Amino acid sequence: MIRPIAVLALTALPALADESPAAAVKMVLDYHQSACAAQGGTLTIAEDAVVEAELSGDGQPDLLLDGSKLSCSTAPAMFCGEGAGCELTAFVGTVRHPTIVLDWRLEQAGDRQDLIITTAGFLLNKPDDMTSRLRWDTAIAGFAFVEYLN
């Protein structure tokens, strides 16, 4: 089950010991497979569940794992919560950075891409859903808020 978290309280998880983004994604997918199997289910991973991006501007591929593209046959709400959205995890270098989103997209911003996310209003204690532009900040090893788009 996902836990609702406020998108503005985005805190990167501890760095993964010398692992590439691809290895970190595999580790998370293996964990999700085990969690689904523990509930008697089978994990299905859509072909477009993992998206390559250039979030940090360092020329090394970063990855995004879209929880809306995962499903567990016996636990339909494992990666998405009713009205809250789905897990979206960015893997930048050795850092993985999860959040809950209703929708997301990438937009080119110079030598990198910004992450545009829509967050359920109730997760932000707001009456309406909010769309925000986030930019990876290597100094904090996480996303920095740039602007609201609505």
C-alpha positions in Angstrom: 0.0 0.0 0.0 1.2 3.5 -0.7 1.3 6.0 2.1 0.1 9.5 1.3 3.0 11.9 1.6 3.1 15.6 0.8 5.1 16.3 -2.4 6.7 19.4 -0.9 8.2 17.3 1.8 10.2 15.4 -0.9 13.1 13.9 0.9 15.5 11.7 -0.9 16.1 8.2 0.5 19.6 7.4 1.6 22.0 6.8 -1.3 22.3 3.2 -2.6 25.8 1.9 -2.2 27.6 2.4 -5.6 24.6 1.3 -7.7 23.6 2.6 -11.1 20.1 3.8 -11.6 19.3 0.6 -13.6 20.5 -1.6 -10.7 18.5 0.4 -8.2 15.3 0.1 -10.4 15.8 -3.6 -10.6 16.2 -3.8 -6.8 12.9 -1.9 -6.3 11.1 -4.0 -8.9 12.4 -7.2 -7.2 11.0 -5.8 -3.9 7.6 -5.1 -5.5 7.6 -8.6 -7.0 8.2 -10.1 -3.6 5.5 -7.9 -1.9 3.0 -8.9 -4.6 3.9 -12.6 -4.4 3.5 -12.4 -0.6 -0.1 -11.4 -1.2 -0.6 -14.3 -3.6 -0.3 -12.2 -6.7 1.7 -11.7 -9.9 3.4 -8.4 -10.7 2.8 -7.1 -14.2 5.2 -4.4 -15.4 4.2 -2.4 -18.5 6.9 -1.8 -21.1 6.8 1.9 -20.4 7.0 1.6 -16.6 10.7 2.8 -16.7 11.5 6.0 -18.5 14.9 7.4 -19.2 15.4 11.1 -18.4 18.2 13.7 -18.0 17.3 15.2 -14.7 20.7 16.1 -13.3 22.3 17.6 -16.5 25.4 15.4 -16.0 25.0 13.4 -19.2 24.4 10.2 -17.4 20.9 8.6 -17.9 18.5 9.0 -15.0 15.4 6.8 -14.7 11.8 7.2 -13.6 9.7 4.3 -12.4 6.0 5.0 -12.9 3.9 3.1 -10.4 0.8 3.6 -12.5 2.4 1.1 -15.0 2.7 -1.7 -12.3 -0.1 -3.9 -11.1 -0.4 -6.8 -8.7 -3.1 -9.3 -9.6 -4.3 -9.6 -6.0 -3.7 -6.1 -4.7 -5.0 -3.5 -7.3 -4.2 -0.5 -5.0 -0.6 -1.6 -4.2 1.0 1.2 -6.2 -1.8 3.7 -6.5 -4.2 5.1 -3.9 -7.8 6.0 -4.7 -7.7 9.7 -5.5 -4.2 10.2 -4.2 -2.2 9.1 -7.2 0.6 6.6 -7.8 4.2 6.2 -6.8 6.7 7.9 -9.1 10.3 7.3 -8.2 13.3 9.1 -9.7 16.7 7.4 -9.8 19.5 9.9 -10.2 22.9 8.5 -9.7 22.8 6.6 -6.4 19.8 8.5 -5.1 16.2 7.4 -5.4 13.5 9.9 -4.8 9.9 8.8 -4.5 6.7 10.9 -4.5 3.0 10.4 -5.1 1.5 11.9 -8.3 -1.7 12.0 -10.2 0.1 12.8 -13.4 3.6 13.7 -14.6 5.6 14.6 -17.6 9.1 15.8 -18.5 10.0 19.2 -20.1 13.3 20.1 -21.6 15.1 22.9 -19.6 18.5 23.5 -21.2 20.8 20.6 -20.6 18.3 18.8 -18.4 14.7 18.0 -18.0 12.3 19.4 -15.4 9.7 17.1 -13.8 6.2 18.5 -14.0 3.9 16.7 -11.5 0.3 17.1 -10.5 -0.4 16.3 -6.9 -3.7 15.6 -5.3 -4.8 18.8 -3.4 -5.7 16.9 -0.2 -2.0 15.7 0.1 -1.0 19.4 0.1 -3.9 20.6 2.3 -5.2 22.5 -0.7 -8.8 22.5 -2.1 -7.5 21.8 -5.7 -4.9 19.6 -7.3 -1.6 21.4 -7.9 0.7 21.2 -10.9 4.3 22.0 -10.1 7.6 22.3 -11.9 10.5 20.6 -10.1 14.2 20.7 -11.0 16.9 18.3 -9.8 19.4 20.0 -7.5 22.6 18.1 -7.1 23.6 20.2 -4.1 20.7 18.8 -2.1 20.4 15.5 -4.0 16.7 16.0 -4.6 14.1 18.0 -6.4 13.8 21.7 -5.8 10.4 23.4 -6.3 10.6 25.9 -9.2 7.0 27.1 -9.7 3.3 26.2 -9.6 1.8 25.9 -13.1 -1.8 26.4 -12.1 
